[in-house]
Amino acid sequence: MAAIDDISIIPSVLPADFANLGGAIRDLEQAGVDRIQWDVMDGVFVPNLTFGPDVIKATRSYCDIPFEAHLMIEAPDQYLSDYVSAGCNQLIIHAESTKHLHRSLGRVKSLGVKAGVALNPATPIEMIENVIDLVDMILVMTVNPGFGGQAYISTMAKKITSARELAQAADHLVEVEVDGGISSSTVVHAARAGARALVAGSSLFRHPEGLKSAVSELRALALASI
Ligand code: DX5
């Protein structure tokens, strides 16, 4: 059973070789990551386009670890079941992407998967106080979503801590995840603020000693800082 202080290292597959996604997913599992994050972008909610459910489905059999779909898409409700059918175990909805967040999160839960809620840097934690009973994970964005390789926004520390306080007050397990600019030089800051699930893209794929070293290093730094 997961605990609130378990550290999870979660790769964003944005920097992966799109011509060999299955192989990339297998390599990530072998490198010791805890689950895979698919950055789903529609070109409307964020100024970039990435994966549909069929791409995710095509790689599902390449590994056994969970998939989470980070839905950076406008009006996500219409696609929720497609991403579950593609093999995702957790769907992350942006609080800013739906007019009825409580209803959207309820729909995720009714599909039998975990529900995450993501907050862009400008969005206050108060926006999810009234839906925390439906939330299994709070994703605090530490970049403005849409692209990998951006700089970590350190002013998110207070919101990460508020997210942890909200999670600790809940009567069920709620993970606190951060995403954007996470590397060996920012992971301690994020973990000390309260993050336990750490999404990283460029810092994992660009590590000079390879994925396994990158994952181990990030995990060790996070564990040592809490
Ligand atoms: C940004 C994505 C992030 C990003 C992380 O919109 O949600 O997952 O790809 O990439 P890095 O770790 O390079 O910031």
Residues whose N, C-alpha, C, O or C-beta is under 5 A from the ligand:
A	BS01	DX5	S12 L14 D39 N144 P145 G146 F147 G148 G149 Q150 D179 G180 G181 I182 V199 A200 G201 S202 S203
